Amino acid sequence: MHRPDSEIRLSTAIMHHPSRTELIAHLLGRSASLSPEVVADPEPDGVPSPLRTAKRAWAAVGDDATHHMVLQDDVTPAPGIADHLQAVVSRHPDAGISLCVNWNSPHNSYLVRRAALRGASYAALTYREWVPTFGFILPADLARSMAAYLAEYPDAYRDDDELVAGFCRENGVPVFACLPNLLEHSDLPSVAGNDDHGERLSVLPFDHRPVRTAHWTGPVAPEETALQRGAPRPFAVEMANSRTYLRFLRHEKGEPLEHPFGWPWESWSGLVGVEPSEIAESFEAWSAGRPLPASRETCRELWAAAYLLGRDAASSDTAAKADGDMRTSVLRTWIGCGLTPEDRPESDEELLDLSSAAAHAGASGADESPVPLVEALARRHAEAVTSSAPSMPPLDLVATACPECGRETPLFGAENLPYEDVRVLYGNAERSDRLRLRFLACEVPDTRSMAGLAAKAERLPSPVDLRTRGVRTAESPSGGRALLREMVEDERRWDALEEVKPDATLTVPAFSRSESFLGPHGEGRYAPYLDSVYRRALDDAIRGLF
């Protein structure tokens, strides 16, 4: 939904602590065009509680306002912020808009960095982390509801940003961050007891990327990408204390958002579809014979972070294009919050060159991601099991000795199958004019999967060599992406059966009841996480074809 700028009437409240007289004077000067109302902490000498003031600030909605904004008193607005806000709110009149995201928040800062690499104007934020409330906008009716929602909690709860997240989640309010951020946060000591969070500067400061108001008509970068779909849970890449980790959202397991147990990339990046060896080898290739701006270990960790970010951004479905200025800015702030002072050289420029090269290398490798190949195989499987056929034509199922487990005789007989004219053979079975399908002796057919073969039997040339994926995998020396590419190309021939010549070999997309989508011993030929990718893609495709 889009609303004309002329229909936007924004009221503004500033949460103020009386100890910050100089800050409020500066902010009032920078935000004079917004005519803000200052809402002071009613108990400035009491226990620190942003919630105590937030309750009053969210209740201070203008009588004729269509939208309401609450600012903290230690922020600096971008030049011309009133015009920018008109454009932003007009673009997303029904959403919550965050004007500044912490550069080191566990998940939302990563979502902004990924969106910036796509050149998007907004990033969709997650409800599972606190909503950044340095500056936040809601439609006026929701702002009033927010005030009532906050009033239900005692001041001792303290953290208004977590309650804002809960309110938006419970009411289905989408939350977007504008890129670049339209506020910068101060690095002064916190009056709310948040000094243990370290500096909380903007992940994408406006002074690094000034924009025109027309920029705000641009796209939103979604939370989900192809790489995220392939992961066991939504993840972020974190750089902290000069080390790179994956962070998975595991709230259903009772895992708190802020915990010290990150997943080191060298051990766990395979969970998200990027093998550690791929990252390490790309760094070695780039760094060979090159002087490094910091210790080799520090450079390698920064490379891993930017490489994973580049890969994830390149797998996004949004149509926005990579933006060099915003990419540089979010990488600069990653260096600022992610490396320890001891590991940073005097200038960040060479580290920026390194991280930019890593992001580009990661993006270039996206074309080699196995996830689209696995999803293509899943769709082929779904097409087979949702096919319709009145009966199974005469068929010989011929067991092939399994080179992995050594089994030579089949685990089932014709009496175990619900088809009228099917023979189960093994050993040196003679050829006949009947349809013939080779399977591994350790495979057991799924009766529904055979519908795809029955549906296309009349169009097959005669004779034709049919084999299961299990046999195809066993007969191929390849593994990993190479095997998946071969399999996709092989099964694509089912789309043009009129071009298949007699005696050709075709792989049947669906047959076996095995855990692996490539047959009973396929799991050793690709990264284990791809089985869950396949299962999700298969279920989605079947629902779409039913």
C-alpha positions as CSV (number, residue, x, y, z in Angstrom):
1,M,0.0,0.0,0.0
2,H,1.2,3.5,-0.8
3,R,-0.3,6.7,0.6
4,P,0.4,10.2,-0.9
5,D,2.8,12.4,1.1
6,S,0.1,15.0,1.5
7,E,-1.9,12.6,3.6
8,I,0.9,11.9,6.1
9,R,0.8,13.9,9.4
10,L,3.5,12.8,11.7
11,S,3.6,13.7,15.4
12,T,6.9,13.2,17.3
13,A,7.8,12.6,20.9
14,I,11.3,12.6,22.3
15,M,12.1,10.4,25.3
16,H,14.3,12.6,27.5
17,H,16.4,12.1,30.6
18,P,17.0,15.4,32.4
19,S,20.7,14.6,32.8
20,R,21.1,15.1,29.0
21,T,20.4,18.8,28.7
22,E,23.1,19.4,26.1
23,L,21.9,16.4,24.0
24,I,18.3,17.5,23.9
25,A,19.2,21.0,22.8
26,H,21.2,19.5,19.9
27,L,18.4,17.2,18.9
28,L,15.7,19.9,19.1
29,G,17.8,21.9,16.7
30,R,18.2,19.1,14.2
31,S,14.5,18.1,14.4
32,A,12.8,21.5,14.6
33,S,10.9,20.8,11.4
34,L,9.2,17.9,13.1
35,S,7.9,20.1,16.0
36,P,8.7,17.4,18.6
37,E,7.2,17.1,22.1
38,V,9.8,16.4,24.8
39,V,8.6,13.7,27.2
40,A,10.8,13.6,30.3
41,D,11.5,10.7,32.5
42,P,9.1,11.3,35.5
43,E,11.6,9.6,37.9
44,P,15.1,10.5,36.6
45,D,16.6,9.5,39.9
46,G,14.8,6.2,40.1
47,V,15.9,2.8,38.8
48,P,16.9,3.2,35.1
49,S,13.9,2.2,33.0
50,P,13.4,3.2,29.3
51,L,9.9,1.7,29.6
52,R,8.9,4.3,32.2
53,T,9.3,7.1,29.7
54,A,8.3,5.1,26.6
55,K,4.8,4.6,28.1
56,R,4.3,8.3,28.1
57,A,6.0,9.0,24.7
58,W,3.8,6.5,22.9
59,A,0.7,8.0,24.5
60,A,1.7,11.5,23.2
61,V,0.1,11.0,19.8
62,G,-1.1,14.2,18.0
63,D,-4.8,14.6,17.8
64,D,-4.8,14.8,14.0
65,A,-1.7,12.6,13.4
66,T,-1.8,9.7,11.0
67,H,1.5,8.4,12.3
68,H,3.5,8.8,15.5
69,M,7.3,8.7,16.0
70,V,9.2,8.2,19.2
71,L,12.9,9.2,19.4
72,Q,15.5,8.7,22.1
73,D,17.3,11.9,23.1
74,D,20.8,10.6,22.2
75,V,20.3,10.4,18.5
76,T,21.4,12.6,15.6
77,P,18.9,12.9,12.7
78,A,20.0,13.0,9.1
79,P,19.8,16.3,7.3
80,G,16.4,16.9,5.8
81,I,14.9,14.2,7.9
82,A,11.3,15.6,7.7
83,D,11.2,15.1,3.9
84,H,12.8,11.7,4.2
85,L,10.2,10.6,6.7
86,Q,7.3,11.7,4.6
87,A,8.6,9.6,1.8
88,V,9.3,6.6,4.0
89,V,5.9,6.6,5.7
90,S,4.1,7.1,2.4
91,R,5.8,4.0,1.1
92,H,4.9,1.9,4.1
93,P,2.0,3.5,5.9
94,D,0.8,0.3,7.7
95,A,4.3,-0.8,9.0
96,G,6.5,-0.1,11.9
97,I,9.6,1.8,10.7
98,S,12.9,1.6,12.5
99,L,15.3,4.5,11.8
100,C,18.5,3.1,13.3
101,V,19.6,-0.5,13.8
102,N,22.5,-1.3,16.2
103,W,25.6,-2.3,14.3
104,N,26.2,-5.4,16.5
105,S,22.6,-6.7,17.2
106,P,22.6,-10.5,16.8
107,H,20.2,-10.8,13.8
108,N,18.7,-7.5,12.7
109,S,22.1,-5.9,12.0
110,Y,22.8,-8.9,9.7
111,L,19.5,-8.5,7.9
112,V,20.4,-4.8,7.2
113,R,23.8,-5.8,5.9
114,R,22.4,-8.4,3.6
115,A,19.8,-6.0,2.3
116,A,22.4,-3.3,1.8
117,L,24.4,-5.6,-0.5
118,R,21.3,-6.0,-2.6
119,G,20.9,-2.2,-2.8
120,A,17.4,-2.4,-1.2
121,S,15.8,0.6,0.4
122,Y,14.4,-1.3,3.4
123,A,15.2,-4.5,5.3
124,A,12.5,-6.6,6.8
125,L,13.4,-7.2,10.5
126,T,12.8,-10.2,12.6
127,Y,10.3,-10.2,15.5
128,R,12.5,-12.7,17.4
129,E,15.0,-9.9,18.4
130,W,14.2,-6.7,20.1
131,V,12.9,-3.9,17.7
132,P,15.5,-1.1,17.5
133,T,13.8,1.8,19.1
134,F,16.3,4.7,18.9
135,G,13.7,6.0,16.5
136,F,10.5,4.1,15.7
137,I,7.3,5.0,13.8
138,L,3.8,3.4,13.9
139,P,0.4,4.4,12.5
140,A,-1.3,6.6,15.0
141,D,-4.0,4.0,16.0
142,L,-1.3,1.4,16.6
143,A,0.8,3.9,18.5
144,R,-2.1,4.4,20.9
145,S,-2.5,0.7,21.2
146,M,1.2,0.4,21.9
147,A,0.9,2.9,24.8
148,A,-1.9,0.8,26.3
149,Y,0.1,-2.4,25.7
150,L,3.2,-0.9,27.5
151,A,1.1,0.4,30.4
152,E,0.3,-3.3,31.3
153,Y,3.9,-3.8,32.3
154,P,5.7,-2.5,35.4
155,D,8.5,0.0,35.0
156,A,10.9,-2.6,36.4
157,Y,10.5,-4.6,33.2
158,R,12.8,-1.8,31.8
159,D,13.3,-3.0,28.2
160,D,10.8,-1.2,26.0
161,D,12.4,-2.5,22.8
162,E,11.5,-6.1,23.6
163,L,7.9,-5.2,24.4
164,V,7.7,-3.3,21.1
165,A,8.8,-6.5,19.3
166,G,6.2,-8.4,21.2
167,F,3.5,-5.9,20.3
168,C,4.3,-6.0,16.6
169,R,4.5,-9.8,16.6
170,E,1.2,-10.2,18.3
171,N,-0.5,-7.7,16.1
172,G,1.0,-8.8,12.8
173,V,2.7,-5.5,12.2
174,P,5.6,-5.8,9.7
175,V,8.8,-4.0,10.8
176,F,11.2,-2.4,8.3
177,A,14.5,-0.6,8.7
178,C,15.3,2.1,6.3
179,L,18.5,1.9,4.4
180,P,20.5,3.9,5.1
181,N,19.5,4.6,8.7
182,L,18.1,8.1,9.2
183,L,19.5,8.4,12.7
184,E,22.9,7.9,14.3
185,H,23.1,6.8,17.9
186,S,25.5,8.4,20.4
187,D,28.4,6.6,21.8
188,L,27.9,8.3,25.2
189,P,27.4,6.2,28.4
190,S,23.9,4.8,28.6
191,V,21.4,6.1,31.3
192,A,19.4,2.9,30.8
193,G,22.0,0.5,32.0
194,N,23.0,-0.8,28.6
195,D,26.8,0.0,28.7
196,D,27.5,-3.8,28.7
197,H,26.2,-3.9,25.1
198,G,29.2,-1.9,23.9
199,E,28.9,0.9,21.4
200,R,25.5,0.9,19.8
201,L,26.2,2.8,16.6
202,S,24.2,2.6,13.3
203,V,24.9,-0.4,11.1
204,L,24.4,1.8,8.0
205,P,24.9,5.4,8.9
206,F,23.4,8.1,6.7
207,D,26.6,10.1,6.5
208,H,28.1,7.2,4.5
209,R,25.3,7.1,2.1
210,P,23.3,10.4,1.5
211,V,20.2,9.7,-0.6
212,R,17.4,11.6,-2.3
213,T,13.8,11.2,-1.2
214,A,13.1,9.2,-4.4
215,H,15.3,6.5,-2.9
216,W,12.5,5.5,-0.6
217,T,10.3,4.2,-3.3
218,G,12.8,1.2,-3.6
219,P,12.2,-2.4,-2.6
220,V,12.2,-4.3,0.7
221,A,14.8,-7.0,1.0
222,P,12.9,-10.0,2.5
223,E,14.1,-12.0,5.5
224,E,14.2,-15.3,3.5
225,T,16.7,-16.2,0.8
226,A,17.5,-19.4,-1.0
227,L,20.4,-19.9,1.4
228,Q,18.1,-19.3,4.4
229,R,15.5,-21.8,3.0
230,G,18.2,-24.5,2.9
231,A,19.4,-23.9,6.5
232,P,17.8,-25.8,9.4
233,R,16.7,-22.5,10.9
234,P,16.9,-18.8,10.1
235,F,20.5,-17.7,10.7
236,A,22.7,-14.7,10.9
237,V,26.5,-14.3,10.5
238,E,28.1,-12.6,13.4
239,M,31.5,-11.1,13.8
240,A,32.6,-10.6,17.4
241,N,36.0,-10.4,19.1
242,S,37.6,-10.9,15.7
243,R,35.9,-14.3,15.2
244,T,33.1,-15.3,12.8
245,Y,30.1,-17.3,14.0
246,L,26.7,-18.4,12.7
247,R,23.7,-17.6,14.9
248,F,20.5,-19.6,14.5
249,L,17.1,-18.6,15.8
250,R,16.2,-21.4,18.1
251,H,13.6,-19.8,20.3
252,E,11.4,-22.9,20.1
253,K,14.2,-24.8,21.8
254,G,14.3,-22.3,24.6
255,E,17.6,-20.8,23.5
256,P,17.9,-17.2,24.5
257,L,18.7,-14.7,21.7
258,E,21.8,-13.3,23.4
259,H,24.0,-16.3,24.3
260,P,27.8,-16.8,24.1
261,F,27.6,-20.1,22.1
262,G,28.0,-19.1,18.5
263,W,28.6,-21.7,15.8
264,P,32.2,-21.2,14.5
265,W,32.1,-21.1,10.7
266,E,35.1,-23.5,10.4
267,S,33.0,-26.3,12.0
268,W,29.5,-25.4,11.0
269,S,29.1,-23.3,7.8
270,G,28.1,-26.5,6.0
271,L,24.8,-26.3,7.8
272,V,23.9,-23.4,5.6
273,G,25.1,-24.8,2.4
274,V,28.6,-23.4,2.2
275,E,31.4,-25.8,3.0
276,P,34.2,-24.5,5.3
277,S,36.8,-25.8,2.8
278,E,35.2,-23.6,0.1
279,I,35.6,-20.5,2.2
280,A,39.1,-21.4,3.3
281,E,40.3,-22.2,-0.3
282,S,38.9,-18.9,-1.6
283,F,40.8,-17.0,1.1
284,E,44.0,-18.9,0.3
285,A,43.6,-18.1,-3.4
286,W,43.0,-14.4,-2.8
287,S,45.8,-14.0,-0.2
288,A,48.5,-15.9,-2.0
289,G,51.6,-13.6,-2.4
290,R,49.6,-10.6,-1.0
291,P,50.7,-8.6,2.0
292,L,47.9,-8.7,4.6
293,P,46.6,-5.7,6.5
294,A,46.3,-7.6,9.8
295,S,47.2,-11.0,11.2
296,R,46.4,-13.9,8.9
297,E,43.9,-15.3,11.4
298,T,42.1,-12.0,11.7
299,C,42.0,-11.6,7.9
300,R,40.7,-15.1,7.5
301,E,37.9,-14.6,9.9
302,L,36.9,-11.3,8.3
303,W,37.0,-13.0,4.9
304,A,34.7,-15.8,6.2
305,A,32.1,-13.3,7.5
306,A,32.0,-11.3,4.3
307,Y,32.1,-14.4,2.1
308,L,29.0,-15.8,3.8
309,L,27.2,-12.5,3.7
310,G,27.9,-12.2,0.0
311,R,26.7,-15.7,-0.7
312,D,23.5,-15.1,1.3
313,A,22.8,-11.7,-0.4
314,A,23.3,-13.2,-3.8
315,S,20.7,-15.9,-3.1
316,S,18.0,-13.3,-2.4
317,D,14.8,-13.2,-4.5
318,T,14.6,-9.4,-4.4
319,A,15.1,-7.7,-7.7
320,A,17.4,-4.9,-6.3
321,K,21.0,-4.8,-7.5
322,A,24.2,-4.7,-5.5
323,D,25.1,-1.2,-4.2
324,G,28.7,-0.4,-3.8
325,D,28.3,2.5,-1.4
326,M,26.0,0.7,1.0
327,R,28.1,-2.5,0.8
328,T,31.2,-0.5,1.8
329,S,29.4,1.2,4.6
330,V,28.0,-2.0,6.2
331,L,31.4,-3.8,5.8
332,R,33.1,-0.8,7.5
333,T,30.7,-0.9,10.5
334,W,31.3,-4.7,10.7
335,I,35.0,-4.1,11.0
336,G,34.3,-1.5,13.6
337,C,32.2,-3.7,15.9
338,G,33.6,-7.1,15.0
339,L,37.3,-6.7,15.4
340,T,39.0,-6.0,18.7
341,P,41.1,-2.9,18.8
342,E,44.3,-5.0,19.0
343,D,43.4,-6.7,15.7
344,R,42.6,-3.5,13.7
345,P,45.3,-1.5,11.9
346,E,45.3,2.3,12.0
347,S,43.3,2.4,8.7
348,D,40.4,0.2,7.7
349,E,40.8,0.7,4.0
350,E,42.8,-2.4,3.3
351,L,40.4,-4.5,5.4
352,L,37.6,-3.0,3.4
353,D,39.3,-4.1,0.2
354,L,39.6,-7.6,1.7
355,S,36.0,-7.8,2.9
356,S,34.7,-6.4,-0.4
357,A,36.7,-9.1,-2.3
358,A,35.3,-11.8,0.0
359,A,31.7,-10.6,-0.5
360,H,32.2,-10.6,-4.2
361,A,33.8,-14.1,-4.1
362,G,30.9,-15.4,-2.0
363,A,28.3,-13.9,-4.4
364,S,30.1,-15.4,-7.4
365,G,29.9,-18.8,-5.8
366,A,26.1,-18.5,-5.4
367,D,25.8,-19.9,-8.9
368,E,27.4,-23.1,-7.6
369,S,25.0,-23.5,-4.7
370,P,23.6,-27.0,-4.6
371,V,20.2,-25.8,-3.2
372,P,18.6,-25.0,-6.6
373,L,19.7,-28.4,-7.9
374,V,18.2,-30.2,-5.0
375,E,15.0,-28.2,-5.3
376,A,14.8,-29.2,-9.0
377,L,15.2,-32.8,-8.1
378,A,12.5,-32.5,-5.5
379,R,10.1,-30.9,-8.0
380,R,10.7,-33.8,-10.4
381,H,9.9,-36.3,-7.6
382,A,6.7,-34.4,-6.8
383,E,5.6,-34.5,-10.4
384,A,6.1,-38.3,-10.3
385,V,4.1,-39.0,-7.2
386,T,1.3,-36.7,-8.2
387,S,0.9,-38.3,-11.6
388,S,-2.2,-40.3,-12.5
389,A,-2.4,-43.7,-14.2
390,P,-5.1,-46.4,-14.2
391,S,-2.7,-49.3,-13.8
392,M,0.9,-50.4,-14.0
393,P,2.0,-51.9,-17.4
394,P,3.9,-55.2,-17.5
395,L,7.1,-54.4,-15.7
396,D,10.3,-56.2,-14.7
397,L,12.1,-54.9,-11.6
398,V,15.7,-56.1,-11.8
399,A,17.8,-56.0,-8.6
400,T,21.4,-54.9,-9.0
401,A,24.0,-55.9,-6.5
402,C,24.7,-52.9,-4.2
403,P,28.4,-51.9,-4.3
404,E,28.1,-50.2,-0.9
405,C,26.5,-52.8,1.3
406,G,27.1,-55.8,-0.9
407,R,23.5,-57.0,-1.0
408,E,22.7,-59.1,-4.1
409,T,19.1,-60.3,-3.5
410,P,16.0,-58.0,-3.2
411,L,14.3,-57.2,0.0
412,F,10.9,-57.7,-1.5
413,G,9.0,-59.9,-4.0
414,A,6.2,-59.4,-6.5
415,E,3.7,-60.5,-3.9
416,N,4.6,-57.4,-1.8
417,L,3.5,-55.1,-4.6
418,P,-0.1,-54.2,-5.6
419,Y,0.5,-54.5,-9.3
420,E,-1.0,-57.3,-11.5
421,D,1.9,-58.0,-13.8
422,V,5.2,-57.2,-12.2
423,R,8.2,-59.5,-11.9
424,V,11.0,-59.0,-9.4
425,L,14.2,-60.5,-10.8
426,Y,17.9,-60.6,-9.8
427,G,21.1,-62.1,-11.1
428,N,21.5,-62.6,-14.9
429,A,17.9,-61.8,-15.8
430,E,17.3,-62.1,-19.5
431,R,16.0,-59.1,-21.4
432,S,12.5,-59.1,-22.9
433,D,10.1,-56.6,-24.5
434,R,8.7,-55.8,-21.1
435,L,9.4,-52.5,-19.4
436,R,12.5,-53.0,-17.3
437,L,13.7,-51.0,-14.3
438,R,17.0,-51.6,-12.5
439,F,17.2,-50.9,-8.7
440,L,19.7,-51.6,-6.0
441,A,19.0,-54.8,-4.1
442,C,18.8,-52.9,-0.9
443,E,16.1,-50.5,-2.2
444,V,12.4,-50.9,-1.3
445,P,9.9,-49.3,-3.7
446,D,7.3,-46.8,-2.6
447,T,4.1,-47.8,-4.3
448,R,3.0,-44.2,-4.9
449,S,6.2,-43.2,-6.5
450,M,5.6,-45.8,-9.3
451,A,2.7,-43.7,-10.5
452,G,5.0,-41.4,-12.4
453,L,6.5,-44.3,-14.4
454,A,3.1,-45.8,-15.1
455,A,1.8,-42.4,-16.4
456,K,4.6,-42.1,-18.9
457,A,5.2,-45.7,-19.9
458,E,3.3,-45.5,-23.2
459,R,5.6,-42.7,-24.4
460,L,8.9,-44.5,-23.6
461,P,10.9,-45.9,-26.5
462,S,11.5,-49.6,-26.6
463,P,13.7,-51.0,-25.4
464,V,14.9,-48.4,-22.8
465,D,17.2,-48.8,-19.8
466,L,15.4,-47.5,-16.8
467,R,17.3,-47.1,-13.5
468,T,16.6,-45.7,-10.1
469,R,18.4,-42.7,-8.5
470,G,20.1,-45.2,-6.3
471,V,21.6,-47.1,-9.3
472,R,22.5,-43.8,-10.9
473,T,24.3,-42.7,-7.8
474,A,26.2,-46.0,-7.5
475,E,27.2,-45.9,-11.2
476,S,28.6,-42.3,-11.0
477,P,32.1,-41.5,-9.8
478,S,31.0,-37.9,-9.1
479,G,29.8,-36.4,-5.8
480,G,28.6,-33.1,-4.5
481,R,27.4,-30.5,-6.9
482,A,28.8,-32.4,-9.9
483,L,26.6,-35.4,-9.2
484,L,23.5,-33.2,-8.5
485,R,24.0,-31.4,-11.8
486,E,24.4,-34.7,-13.7
487,M,21.2,-36.0,-12.1
488,V,19.2,-32.8,-12.9
489,E,20.3,-32.9,-16.5
490,D,19.6,-36.7,-16.7
491,E,16.0,-36.3,-15.4
492,R,15.3,-33.3,-17.6
493,R,15.0,-35.8,-20.5
494,W,11.6,-36.8,-19.1
495,D,10.3,-33.5,-20.5
496,A,11.2,-34.5,-24.1
497,L,10.6,-38.3,-24.3
498,E,10.0,-38.1,-28.0
499,E,13.7,-37.2,-28.4
500,V,14.9,-40.2,-26.4
501,K,16.2,-43.0,-28.6
502,P,15.8,-46.7,-28.1
503,D,18.4,-48.3,-25.7
504,A,18.9,-45.0,-24.0
505,T,19.3,-44.9,-20.2
506,L,16.8,-42.9,-18.2
507,T,16.8,-42.2,-14.4
508,V,13.4,-42.6,-12.7
509,P,12.9,-39.6,-10.3
510,A,10.9,-41.6,-7.7
511,F,11.2,-45.2,-6.5
512,S,12.8,-45.8,-3.1
513,R,11.8,-45.5,0.5
514,S,15.3,-44.3,1.6
515,E,16.3,-41.5,3.8
516,S,18.5,-40.0,1.1
517,F,17.0,-38.5,-2.0
518,L,19.8,-40.2,-4.0
519,G,19.1,-43.7,-2.9
520,P,19.9,-45.8,0.2
521,H,23.6,-44.8,0.2
522,G,23.4,-41.4,-1.3
523,E,24.0,-39.5,2.0
524,G,27.7,-39.7,1.7
525,R,27.8,-38.0,-1.7
526,Y,26.6,-34.5,-0.6
527,A,26.3,-32.3,2.4
528,P,23.9,-33.8,5.0
529,Y,21.8,-30.6,5.4
530,L,20.5,-31.1,1.8
531,D,18.2,-33.9,2.9
532,S,16.1,-31.4,4.9
533,V,16.2,-29.0,1.9
534,Y,14.9,-31.7,-0.3
535,R,12.2,-32.8,2.1
536,R,10.8,-29.2,2.5
537,A,11.0,-28.6,-1.3
538,L,9.3,-31.9,-2.0
539,D,6.4,-31.3,0.5
540,D,5.9,-27.8,-0.9
541,A,5.9,-29.0,-4.5
542,I,3.4,-31.8,-3.7
543,R,1.0,-29.4,-2.0
544,G,1.2,-27.2,-5.1
545,L,0.5,-30.0,-7.5
546,F,-2.3,-31.8,-5.6
